[in-house]
Amino acid sequence: MQARDRLIVALDLDDVRAAETMVERLGDAVSFYKIGYQLAFAGGLPLASALARARKRVFLDMKLHDIGNTVARGVANVARMGVDFLTVHAYPQTMRAAVEARAGSDLKLLAVTVLTSYDDGDLSEAGFALGVEALAQKRAAQARALGVDGLVCSPLEAAALRATVGRDMLLVTPGIRPQESAAGDQKRTLTPSAAVAAGADYLVVGRPIVQASDPNAAVEAIVAEMAAT
């Protein structure tokens, strides 16, 4: 896979027009976009379908987690939108329902192991007995067994998870921060080159691009760094 094809730009913006302007500005430099809660709740779901029709790849980051029937119905509807990736939280019941519901479609499911804003203390506070590394490993093994296509994980766990799941599953890593870029609310981050070297297939980058004074230059710098790995 070419370095440019690994980049997923997160359209973490407050309104659809701002997102459309960013897509127009980036042009052919970017072929893959992520739409999450921030934009989805501002009318971004029709934009996801429009991007798919325009032959852009789309990662719908909804992190679904609910009773099985609700997850299944949601996944079935997303599968008809023409997007490429959809996230669900890596709970076995949720993953099982999602895998069954997307059968016969081209939709790829990504299971979120542990959010990149969490550390061991956050998991303990939430009532989990396992730390980040152990929980991510357990959820990765469950996702593989249930037929999920890939994982969303911190780049810091990518190498260990790659060893667990092999080459058959995709690893998609948020928490990517180019050198000298602020970490923000992310606690488990790596640079683009380090993430690729660790085994990541796709890198999700939002604020370092969409908040940059020159988003195109930010894209080219990240692609160049990945290509040099």
C-alpha positions in Angstrom: 0.0 0.0 0.0 1.3 3.5 -0.9 2.0 5.8 2.0 -0.7 8.3 0.8 -3.3 5.6 0.8 -2.6 4.9 4.5 -3.7 8.3 5.6 -7.3 8.8 6.9 -8.1 12.5 7.6 -10.6 12.9 10.4 -13.1 15.6 9.5 -13.5 16.7 13.2 -15.2 19.9 12.3 -18.4 21.6 13.6 -20.4 21.9 10.4 -20.8 20.2 7.1 -19.9 23.3 5.1 -16.5 23.5 6.9 -16.0 19.8 6.1 -16.9 20.2 2.5 -14.5 23.2 2.2 -11.7 21.1 3.8 -12.3 18.2 1.3 -12.3 20.6 -1.6 -9.1 22.2 -0.3 -7.3 18.9 0.1 -8.5 17.7 -3.3 -6.7 14.7 -4.7 -4.1 14.8 -1.9 -6.5 12.8 0.3 -8.7 9.9 -0.7 -9.9 8.6 2.7 -11.9 10.5 5.3 -13.3 9.8 8.8 -16.6 11.1 10.0 -17.3 10.8 13.7 -19.8 12.1 16.2 -18.8 15.7 16.0 -19.7 16.0 12.3 -22.3 13.3 12.2 -24.5 15.2 14.7 -24.2 18.3 12.7 -25.6 16.7 9.6 -22.6 14.9 8.4 -24.1 11.5 7.6 -25.4 12.6 4.2 -21.9 13.9 3.5 -20.6 10.4 4.2 -22.8 9.1 1.5 -21.9 11.9 -0.9 -18.1 11.3 -0.4 -18.7 7.6 -1.1 -20.5 8.5 -4.4 -17.6 10.8 -5.2 -15.3 7.8 -5.0 -13.7 8.9 -1.7 -13.2 6.2 0.9 -15.2 6.8 4.1 -14.6 5.6 7.6 -17.8 6.1 9.7 -16.6 6.3 13.3 -19.7 5.6 15.3 -18.3 3.3 18.0 -21.6 1.4 18.2 -22.3 -0.4 21.5 -25.9 -1.4 22.5 -28.1 -4.5 22.7 -27.5 -6.9 19.8 -30.7 -6.1 18.0 -30.1 -2.4 18.0 -26.5 -2.8 16.8 -27.5 -5.2 14.1 -30.2 -2.8 12.7 -27.7 0.1 12.8 -25.0 -1.9 11.0 -27.4 -3.1 8.3 -28.4 0.5 7.5 -24.7 1.7 7.5 -23.9 -1.1 5.1 -26.3 0.4 2.6 -24.6 3.8 2.7 -21.6 2.7 0.7 -19.0 3.6 3.3 -15.8 1.5 3.8 -15.2 1.2 7.5 -17.5 1.3 10.6 -16.4 1.1 14.2 -18.0 -0.8 17.1 -16.8 -1.2 20.6 -15.0 -4.5 21.2 -17.6 -6.2 23.4 -18.3 -9.7 22.2 -22.1 -9.4 22.0 -21.7 -6.1 20.1 -19.1 -7.5 17.7 -21.1 -10.7 17.1 -24.3 -8.8 16.2 -22.3 -6.4 13.9 -20.6 -9.2 12.0 -23.9 -11.0 11.4 -25.7 -7.9 10.2 -23.1 -6.8 7.7 -23.0 -10.2 6.0 -23.1 -9.9 2.2 -21.9 -6.3 2.1 -18.5 -4.8 1.5 -18.5 -3.0 4.8 -15.5 -3.6 7.0 -15.9 -3.6 10.7 -13.3 -2.2 13.1 -13.4 -3.0 16.8 -12.2 -0.3 19.2 -10.0 -2.0 21.8 -9.2 0.8 24.3 -9.7 4.5 23.5 -6.4 6.4 23.0 -7.4 8.9 25.6 -7.4 6.2 28.3 -4.6 4.9 30.5 -4.5 2.3 33.2 -5.8 4.7 35.8 -8.8 5.6 33.6 -9.6 1.9 33.2 -9.3 1.3 36.9 -11.6 4.2 37.6 -14.2 2.7 35.2 -14.1 -0.6 37.0 -11.9 -2.7 34.8 -9.5 -5.1 36.4 -7.2 -5.2 33.4 -4.8 -2.5 32.3 -4.6 -1.1 28.8 -2.3 -3.6 27.3 -4.0 -6.7 28.7 -7.5 -5.5 27.8 -6.5 -4.5 24.3 -4.9 -8.0 23.8 -8.0 -9.8 25.1 -10.4 -7.7 23.0 -8.2 -8.2 19.9 -8.3 -12.0 20.3 -12.1 -11.9 20.7 -12.5 -9.7 17.6 -10.4 -12.0 15.5 -12.4 -15.1 16.7 -15.7 -13.4 15.8 -14.7 -12.4 12.3 -14.2 -8.7 12.7 -12.0 -7.2 10.0 -9.7 -5.0 12.0 -9.0 -3.1 15.2 -8.8 0.5 16.2 -5.9 0.8 18.6 -3.3 3.1 20.0 -0.1 3.0 17.9 1.7 2.1 21.1 -0.2 -1.3 21.1 0.1 -1.9 17.3 3.2 -4.1 17.4 1.9 -6.3 20.2 -1.5 -6.6 18.6 0.0 -7.4 15.2 1.8 -10.3 16.8 -1.5 -11.5 18.3 -3.8 -11.2 15.2 -1.3 -11.7 12.4 -1.5 -10.0 9.0 -5.2 -10.9 8.3 -6.6 -8.0 10.4 -6.4 -4.3 9.7 -4.9 -2.1 12.3 -6.1 1.5 12.3 -4.4 3.9 14.6 -5.6 7.3 15.8 -3.5 9.1 18.3 -1.0 10.1 15.5 0.9 13.2 16.2 3.6 14.4 13.8 6.8 15.6 15.4 6.4 18.9 17.4 2.6 18.5 17.3 0.7 18.9 20.5 -0.8 15.7 22.0 -4.0 17.4 23.1 -6.3 15.0 25.0 -4.5 11.9 23.6 -2.4 10.0 26.1 -1.0 7.2 24.0 0.5 8.7 20.8 3.2 8.0 18.2 4.6 9.8 15.2 3.4 8.7 11.7 6.7 6.9 10.9 6.7 5.1 14.3 3.1 4.0 13.8 3.8 2.5 10.4 6.9 0.8 11.7 4.9 -0.7 14.5 2.5 -2.4 12.1 -0.3 0.0 11.5 -2.1 -0.2 8.2 -4.0 3.1 8.4 -3.3 6.3 10.3 -6.1 8.6 11.4 -5.0 12.2 11.7 -7.4 15.0 12.5 -6.4 18.2 14.3 -2.8 18.3 13.0 -4.3 18.6 9.5 -7.7 20.3 9.8 -6.5 22.9 12.3 -3.2 23.6 10.4 -2.6 27.0 8.8 -1.8 25.0 5.6 -3.7 21.7 5.7 -2.2 20.6 2.3 1.4 21.1 3.6 0.5 19.2 6.7 -0.8 16.3 4.6 2.3 16.2 2.5 4.6 16.2 5.5 2.8 13.3 7.1 2.8 11.3 3.8 6.5 12.0 3.3 7.2 10.8 6.9 5.3 7.6 6.3 7.0 7.0 3.0 10.4 7.3 4.6 9.7 4.5 7.1 
